[in-house]
Amino acid sequence: VQLQACGGGLVQAGGSLRLSCAASVRTFRPVTMAWFRQAPGKEREFVSAINWGGGGTYYADSVKGRFAISRDHAKNTADLQMNSLNPEDTAVYYCAADSKGIYGLFPRGVYAYDYWGQGTQVTVSS
């Protein structure tokens, strides 16, 4: 299974972007899909996760109220709608899938995810 992330770009502060992550195998059914981000010189950090079956969601405090994660079973995609972006959101964004569910429904550690997309750059100018 390969994950393909797209939708990044350059946006001004206060603007919006929508990221999308597609799984290459139509029958792929992860337990959880998530988005992480990594800014230059920093560790990869958790942004948001969605339970593939039930649709429950979880957000990092830094994006709560501004970002919204969703999934589409028919398209096999997980999207991240990002609103009210600010320069601190600048990072490479990675989608990830947890196929085993060992660490619960909304794991926030990178170790919990066994599939990763290639990353898409999001740059927010002030």
Number of C-alpha atoms within 10 A of each C-alpha: 12 16 20 19 25 19 16 18 14 14 18 14 17 14 14 17 19 16 21 22 28 20 23 13 11 13 10 14 16 19 19 27 30 31 28 22 22 19 16 9 6 9 9 17 17 20 24 26 29 26 21 25 12 10 13 14 18 18 21 15 10 12 16 12 12 14 20 19 24 20 20 12 13 7 10 17 20 26 23 22 15 19 17 15 23 17 15 13 20 20 21 18 27 26 30 29 29 26 17 14 16 11 13 13 20 21 21 21 12 15 9 19 22 12 16 23 19 15 22 20 19 22 20 21 16 11
